[in-house]
Amino acid sequence: MDMLPGGIDVFYIDESHDRHIYVVTALAVPLLRPREGGMRIAWADQFQAFKAWRKAIAEHVQIPTNKELHGVKLASGRGNFFKGKHNFSKAKASGVYRQIMQSFEMMPDAVVMSASASRGDSIYGNERLENALHKLFQRMRLQCVSRDTNAIVFFDEGHPEYRKLYRKAQVYLQTGSRLGSWDNGKSTQNLPLDMFFKDGNEKSSKHCFFTQAADLVAYAAFLKRKHEVGGLTDWQQAYNLGTLYDELPIANRNIRVQNRAPRDGIVR
């Protein structure tokens, strides 16, 4: 495999779900980028940007940098995030979550995309989280094609079934045409993740700011999907948690993953 001229991206993937709605989010950052005479290691700059983001969170909302961020705990006022010892009230937690989502503007080169699925839906034999992951892989491939980049993947720990589907997708990834059929007249075509190299990696979110950021976006996207189908609980509705995702700067979203409204970076 020859390296593509656009360089290499790294995708960090995390998920959020209940028994009915499933959301998977990928956060992509540059690893290598071209420069005159060769390639530049861009990942180090991204890491510094994420460290600055995490320090800003510690300064402005007093969540220590060594406290692992979890969207589901933060939104519900659990997890002892405040100063690493105390819980935020639900009202305060909602405001803190919004501030953190807005602060993604500190990482201008980080791009997120999400894919959702509902219980009972199927895509090429995949259901539930695997359904959402299949859709996500398709969009990750499109992003790499548009950037002319290769890529590698890191999954949050604890999902061996994701690695199995990822290995399959590197060889065979059924994809439909938005026009109804491809040039050969068939409704689907195999468009594998052939620009991705190496096996799927696992990363402990406890030690990875990138994976924690993906977790926050995934849970916010999950809440938005729950809101759209009328599935929020009373207290989630009271604090308007279905709009947390909308605080994410548009510049950090790949809004081209969906061809129909709302074009917000979530494949439905």
C-alpha positions as CSV (number, residue, x, y, z in Angstrom):
1,M,0.0,0.0,0.0
2,D,1.3,3.4,-1.0
3,M,0.6,6.3,1.4
4,L,-1.9,8.7,0.0
5,P,-0.8,12.3,-0.6
6,G,-3.1,13.9,1.9
7,G,-1.4,12.2,4.9
8,I,-2.9,10.1,7.7
9,D,-5.8,10.7,10.0
10,V,-6.6,9.0,13.4
11,F,-10.2,8.2,14.3
12,Y,-11.2,7.8,17.9
13,I,-14.5,6.0,18.3
14,D,-16.9,5.8,21.2
15,E,-20.6,5.0,21.6
16,S,-23.7,5.8,23.7
17,H,-27.0,3.9,23.7
18,D,-30.0,2.5,25.6
19,R,-32.2,-0.4,24.6
20,H,-33.8,1.6,21.7
21,I,-31.4,4.2,20.3
22,Y,-27.7,3.5,19.4
23,V,-25.2,6.2,18.5
24,V,-21.5,5.8,17.5
25,T,-19.2,8.8,17.2
26,A,-15.8,9.2,15.5
27,L,-13.5,12.0,16.3
28,A,-10.8,12.5,13.6
29,V,-7.5,14.4,14.0
30,P,-4.5,14.6,11.7
31,L,-1.6,12.4,12.3
32,L,0.6,13.2,9.3
33,R,0.2,16.1,6.8
34,P,2.2,16.9,3.7
35,R,4.7,19.7,3.6
36,E,7.4,20.7,1.1
37,G,10.0,18.0,0.9
38,G,8.1,15.4,3.0
39,M,5.6,14.9,5.7
40,R,4.9,16.7,9.0
41,I,3.9,15.0,12.2
42,A,0.7,16.8,13.0
43,W,-0.5,14.7,15.8
44,A,1.7,16.4,18.4
45,D,0.1,19.7,17.7
46,Q,-3.3,18.1,18.1
47,F,-2.3,16.6,21.4
48,Q,-1.1,20.0,22.7
49,A,-4.5,21.5,21.6
50,F,-6.4,18.8,23.5
51,K,-4.2,19.3,26.6
52,A,-5.0,23.0,26.5
53,W,-8.7,22.2,26.1
54,R,-8.6,20.0,29.1
55,K,-6.7,22.6,31.2
56,A,-9.3,25.2,30.2
57,I,-12.1,22.8,31.5
58,A,-10.2,22.5,34.8
59,E,-9.9,26.3,35.0
60,H,-13.4,27.4,34.0
61,V,-15.6,24.6,35.4
62,Q,-13.2,23.1,37.9
63,I,-13.1,19.5,36.7
64,P,-9.5,18.3,37.3
65,T,-7.5,17.2,34.3
66,N,-7.0,13.7,35.8
67,K,-10.8,13.2,36.1
68,E,-12.1,11.1,33.3
69,L,-14.9,12.8,31.4
70,H,-18.1,10.7,30.9
71,G,-21.1,12.3,29.2
72,V,-23.7,10.2,30.9
73,K,-22.4,10.9,34.4
74,L,-21.7,14.6,33.7
75,A,-25.2,15.3,32.3
76,S,-26.9,13.6,35.2
77,G,-24.9,15.4,37.9
78,R,-23.1,12.3,39.0
79,G,-19.4,11.3,39.0
80,N,-18.0,13.8,41.5
81,F,-16.7,16.0,38.7
82,F,-16.7,19.3,40.6
83,K,-13.1,19.7,42.0
84,G,-12.9,15.9,41.7
85,K,-14.8,15.5,44.9
86,H,-18.4,16.8,44.6
87,N,-21.3,16.4,42.2
88,F,-22.8,19.3,40.2
89,S,-26.5,19.8,40.6
90,K,-28.4,18.7,37.5
91,A,-29.0,22.4,36.5
92,K,-25.3,23.2,36.9
93,A,-24.3,20.0,35.1
94,S,-26.3,21.0,32.1
95,G,-24.5,24.4,31.9
96,V,-21.1,22.8,32.4
97,Y,-21.8,20.3,29.6
98,R,-22.8,23.2,27.3
99,Q,-19.6,25.1,28.0
100,I,-17.5,22.0,27.3
101,M,-19.2,21.4,24.0
102,Q,-18.7,25.0,23.0
103,S,-15.1,24.8,23.9
104,F,-14.4,22.3,21.1
105,E,-13.5,25.4,19.1
106,M,-10.1,25.2,20.8
107,M,-9.4,22.2,18.6
108,P,-10.1,23.6,15.1
109,D,-8.6,20.6,13.3
110,A,-10.7,18.0,15.2
111,V,-13.7,16.8,13.2
112,V,-16.6,14.6,14.6
113,M,-19.3,12.6,12.9
114,S,-21.9,10.4,14.4
115,A,-24.2,7.6,13.2
116,S,-27.4,6.4,14.9
117,A,-29.7,3.4,14.6
118,S,-32.9,2.4,16.2
119,R,-33.9,-1.0,17.7
120,G,-35.4,-3.2,15.0
121,D,-33.7,-1.5,12.1
122,S,-31.2,-3.4,10.0
123,I,-28.6,-2.4,7.4
124,Y,-27.0,-5.3,5.4
125,G,-27.7,-7.7,8.2
126,N,-26.3,-5.4,11.0
127,E,-28.5,-4.4,13.8
128,R,-28.3,-2.1,16.8
129,L,-24.8,-0.7,17.5
130,E,-23.3,-2.7,14.6
131,N,-25.9,-1.0,12.4
132,A,-24.7,2.4,13.5
133,L,-21.0,1.4,13.2
134,H,-21.6,0.2,9.6
135,K,-23.0,3.6,8.7
136,L,-20.1,5.3,10.5
137,F,-17.5,3.3,8.6
138,Q,-19.1,4.4,5.3
139,R,-18.8,8.0,6.3
140,M,-15.3,7.6,7.7
141,R,-14.3,6.2,4.3
142,L,-15.9,9.2,2.5
143,Q,-14.0,11.6,4.6
144,C,-10.7,9.9,3.8
145,V,-11.6,9.9,0.1
146,S,-12.3,13.7,0.2
147,R,-9.1,14.4,2.0
148,D,-7.0,11.8,0.1
149,T,-5.8,10.4,3.4
150,N,-5.0,7.0,4.9
151,A,-6.2,6.4,8.5
152,I,-6.0,4.3,11.6
153,V,-8.7,3.6,14.3
154,F,-8.8,3.5,18.1
155,F,-11.9,2.0,19.8
156,D,-12.8,2.5,23.4
157,E,-12.0,-0.6,25.4
158,G,-14.5,-3.3,25.9
159,H,-16.0,-3.9,22.4
160,P,-14.4,-6.9,20.7
161,E,-17.4,-7.1,18.3
162,Y,-16.3,-3.7,16.9
163,R,-12.9,-5.0,15.9
164,K,-14.6,-8.0,14.1
165,L,-16.8,-5.6,12.1
166,Y,-13.9,-3.3,11.4
167,R,-11.8,-6.2,10.0
168,K,-14.6,-7.1,7.8
169,A,-15.1,-3.5,6.6
170,Q,-11.5,-3.3,5.5
171,V,-12.3,-6.0,3.0
172,Y,-16.0,-5.8,2.4
173,L,-18.3,-2.8,3.1
174,Q,-21.6,-2.8,1.3
175,T,-22.6,0.7,0.4
176,G,-25.7,2.0,-1.3
177,S,-26.0,4.8,-3.9
178,R,-27.8,8.0,-3.0
179,L,-29.0,8.0,-6.6
180,G,-30.6,4.5,-6.2
181,S,-28.0,2.6,-8.1
182,W,-24.4,2.6,-9.2
183,D,-23.0,2.9,-12.7
184,N,-23.1,-0.8,-13.1
185,G,-26.8,-0.8,-12.3
186,K,-26.5,-2.5,-8.9
187,S,-28.1,-1.0,-5.8
188,T,-25.0,-1.7,-3.6
189,Q,-21.3,-1.7,-4.2
190,N,-18.3,-2.9,-2.1
191,L,-16.4,0.1,-1.0
192,P,-14.1,-1.2,1.8
193,L,-11.9,0.8,4.2
194,D,-8.9,0.0,2.0
195,M,-7.2,3.3,2.9
196,F,-7.2,2.2,6.5
197,F,-4.1,0.2,7.7
198,K,-3.4,-1.8,10.8
199,D,-5.9,-3.6,12.9
200,G,-8.4,-1.8,15.1
201,N,-6.7,-0.6,18.2
202,E,-8.2,-0.3,21.7
203,K,-7.6,2.7,23.9
204,S,-8.5,3.2,27.5
205,S,-10.6,6.4,27.7
206,K,-9.2,7.0,31.2
207,H,-5.8,8.0,29.6
208,C,-7.0,9.5,26.4
209,F,-8.4,13.0,26.0
210,F,-9.4,12.2,22.4
211,T,-11.6,9.3,23.4
212,Q,-13.2,11.3,26.2
213,A,-14.1,14.0,23.7
214,A,-15.7,11.4,21.5
215,D,-17.6,10.1,24.5
216,L,-19.0,13.6,25.2
217,V,-20.1,14.1,21.7
218,A,-21.6,10.6,21.4
219,Y,-23.8,11.1,24.5
220,A,-24.9,14.5,23.4
221,A,-25.8,13.1,20.0
222,F,-27.7,10.3,21.7
223,L,-29.7,12.7,23.8
224,K,-30.6,14.7,20.6
225,R,-31.8,11.5,18.9
226,K,-33.8,10.6,22.1
227,H,-35.4,14.1,22.0
228,E,-36.3,13.7,18.3
229,V,-38.3,10.6,19.1
230,G,-39.8,11.8,22.3
231,G,-37.7,9.6,24.5
232,L,-36.2,11.9,27.0
233,T,-37.0,11.5,30.7
234,D,-38.8,14.3,32.5
235,W,-35.7,15.7,34.1
236,Q,-33.7,15.5,30.8
237,Q,-36.5,17.4,29.2
238,A,-36.6,19.9,32.0
239,Y,-32.9,20.8,31.5
240,N,-33.3,20.8,27.7
241,L,-30.6,18.1,27.3
242,G,-31.7,17.3,23.8
243,T,-30.0,20.5,22.7
244,L,-26.6,19.8,24.2
245,Y,-25.3,18.5,20.8
246,D,-26.2,21.8,19.1
247,E,-23.7,23.6,21.2
248,L,-20.9,21.9,19.3
249,P,-19.3,24.4,16.9
250,I,-20.4,23.7,13.3
251,A,-16.7,23.9,12.2
252,N,-16.0,20.7,14.3
253,R,-18.7,18.7,12.6
254,N,-18.6,16.9,9.3
255,I,-22.0,18.0,8.1
256,R,-21.6,16.2,4.8
257,V,-22.3,12.8,6.3
258,Q,-26.0,13.4,5.7
259,N,-27.6,14.5,2.4
260,R,-30.9,15.5,4.0
261,A,-31.9,17.9,6.7
262,P,-31.0,18.3,9.5
263,R,-27.4,18.4,8.3
264,D,-25.8,18.4,11.7
265,G,-23.2,15.7,11.5
266,I,-25.5,12.8,12.6
267,V,-26.4,10.1,10.2
268,R,-30.0,9.0,11.0
